[in-house]
Amino acid sequence: MSIDEKQILRVAELARLDLTEQEKTEYARQLSDILAYVEKISEMDTADVRPTDHIVELNNVFRDDRVHEYAGASALRSMAPRFEEGHVVVPIIIEGQE
């Protein structure tokens, strides 16, 4: 598949990019090369290859959520201009929201 300058212009328009003539030509060539490489890869026989999203075996490490008192809570209370029911109260910044 080949990318032409018309397609580059459309993408540049959508991305609000102002490209020079040299950039249009270069990007068309580069994207065509990339697509040609992807087509080459798709010709490979991958029937016996297991799908993977990462080459290293990873395992999530989970821990139980535990509610505990924050050690610096008293310092936070003293710094906050307004503190109610364990929460810092901040001014409303979006009009119409109360």
N, C-alpha and C positions, 0 to 999 in steps of 0.2 A: 504494500500500500504506500502511496506517495502523498505527501502533504504539499499542497500548492500554496502560493502566496494569498490566494483568496481566503483559504481556511485560516491562515495566520492572521489576516486582517480581521476576520470575524472574531477570533479569540481575543485579539488585541482590543477590539471594540468592546467586547463583553467585560474585559479586565480593565478597561479605561487606560490602555497603554498607548503611548504615542511612539511608534517605532519608525526608525529610519529605513530607507530602502535596503541598506546593507543588513540591518537587523532582520528585516522580513525575509530576505534571501537566506541568511544564515540559520534562522530558526526553522524555516521550511526544510532546509537540508538536514539539520540536526534531528528534528522530529521524524523525518522520513527514515533516517538511519536507525533511530530507536525502534520504530515500528518494524523495520526490516529485521532487526535483531530479535524482537519478540516473536515474529513469524518463524524465524530460524529455530528458536527455543521450542516453539509449539510443535515442530516436526519430530522432536525427540520422543522415544517410546518411554512413557512413564507408567505403564500398566502395573508394574511390580513395585512401584515406589509408594511408600506410605505417606499420606498427607501429613504435613507438619506445619506449625506456625512458628517454631523456634527450634534451632538445632541442638540446644542444650535442654536436658530434662529439668523442668522447673516444677516446684510444688509450692502451693500457697501455705503460709504459716498463719493459722488463725489463732486468735486468743479470745477468751470470753470478755465481753464488755462488762466493766465494773464501774459503778458510780462511786466516786469518792470525793472527799472535800479537797479542793485545790489549795495547796499550801500558801499561795500568794493571794488568796481571796480577800483577806483583810486589807492588803495593800491596794488591791484593785478597787475595793469599796471606798477607800480614802481618796483615790485619784479621780474616780468617776464623779461628775457633777450631780448625777442623779442615779440612784440605785434602788430598785424596788423588787421585792420577792426573788432575790438572787440574780437579778438581771440588770445590766447597765441600760438605762433609758436614754435614748438619743432623740434629738429633735426630728420632726417629720420634715423630709426634704422633697417629697413628691406632693404637689398640691392635690387636694381632693381626697387624700388618704388619711383617715383618722381612726 
